[in-house]
Amino acid sequence: MSFMLMGALCAAPAFSVDESYPAIEDVLAGYRQTTVSMNDLDVEVRQYLAANTKIQNPGVIKFDINEDGIQDLVLLAKEKKTSKLHLNFFLCTQTCEKHSSFDLGEFYGLQYLSPIKPRSQNTGDKLNTTNLAVLVTYYGKGSVMYYWEKSAQRIKSIGIAD
């Protein structure tokens, strides 16, 4: 009996926040052709990012935005035939489901994603920034911060001046 119990415990999947979940990799595979990469950005934006940040992939952020202990996924994806961009939030458990999508217009080549750590962004208002958030920067034009609103169970946003 104890051997069966040990076998069952050893067979149970163990995940940590740092591990990559197959569900996230499945979503990334489906968006591979449309996710913004460093090569998609204007030369001036690439130079700025190379000199001033550690952003490796300006169109993908993996982190636990809804604080359920499981990594989620945020993608900045471009339409194949136009220059329109969409910001997509996928909440993950055993699978990743698209929770929210925001149309970001046609500033293609200037927009990139960066994570905001808790309390690292001063927005000049009473916004509670104690949670992780995503900053969409419109290079030279300002930024919009997207964050998880616990009470409403949805993604909200606030504009931030440059």
Secondary structure, 3 states (H helix, E strand, C coil): CHHHHHHHHHHCCCCCCCCCCHHHHHHHHHHCCCECCHHHCCHHHHHHHHHHCCCCCCCEEEECCCCCCCCEEEEEEECCCCCCEEEEEEEECCCEEEEEEEEEECCCCCEEEEEECCCCCCCCCCCCCCCCEEEEEECCCEEEEEEEECCCCEEEEEEECC
